[in-house]
Amino acid sequence: MYCSLISDPPEPPPGAASFNVGDKSVPIMTLEVSPF
């Protein structure tokens, strides 16, 4: 399920922020793995 959401989610899940990476929306949970 998460693979599909990260692949091309229609909108960020409730209670979870998301940011644009290139042309994909990634859940904020990926922030800890992101260089940001």
C-alpha positions in Angstrom: 0.0 0.0 0.0 2.7 2.5 1.0 4.5 1.8 -2.3 1.4 2.9 -4.2 1.1 6.0 -2.0 4.7 7.0 -2.5 4.5 6.2 -6.2 1.8 8.8 -7.0 -0.6 9.7 -4.1 -3.6 11.7 -5.0 -3.3 13.7 -1.8 -1.3 13.4 1.5 -2.9 11.1 4.1 -4.8 12.8 7.0 -2.6 13.6 10.0 0.6 13.2 7.9 2.3 16.0 6.1 4.0 15.4 2.7 6.6 17.2 0.6 7.4 17.2 -3.1 10.5 15.3 -4.1 11.2 15.9 -7.8 7.7 15.1 -9.1 6.6 12.7 -6.3 5.0 13.3 -3.0 6.7 11.5 -0.1 5.2 11.2 3.4 6.9 13.2 6.1 8.0 9.9 7.7 10.7 9.8 5.0 12.1 13.0 6.4 14.3 11.1 8.9 15.9 9.3 5.9 16.0 12.5 3.9 19.1 14.8 4.0 16.9 17.7 5.0 
